Amino acid sequence: MTRAIRIPEREQGLIKKIDEMLDRMDQKTYGICERCEEEIPYPRLKARPVTTLCINSKTLEEQEEKARP
């Protein structure tokens, strides 16, 4: 796959994440972890505004993905 094809896909994915983030803002759930329902710390949101998981939940998710056969 060439870069010219991947860039629009990546941009489309980012636009979808931004739309979802805006929906969470409207629903007053922006900044709340979808997994543990704790507040996502500001430095994490500043680094990755579209995130839906806190660092601990993201780490657990990655560990679970690695453990899958």
Phi, psi and omega in degrees: 000134181274161178301321182301330179277322183289325184301310179299323177298316179296316179296319179297319178296319179293320178299319178298316180296322178294317177300317178296321178298316179296322176298317179296324177296316178299322181275001181063031177245004178295135179089005177251129181296130179290340183267308185256351179065020174269162178291135176279126182301145181307316180302326178291316179294324179294320181287325183218082186301334182270004182296149176241359183232142172286171183301315181299315180293321178295320178297315178299317179300316180294321178296320178294321178296320179294328184281344180290140179288000000 
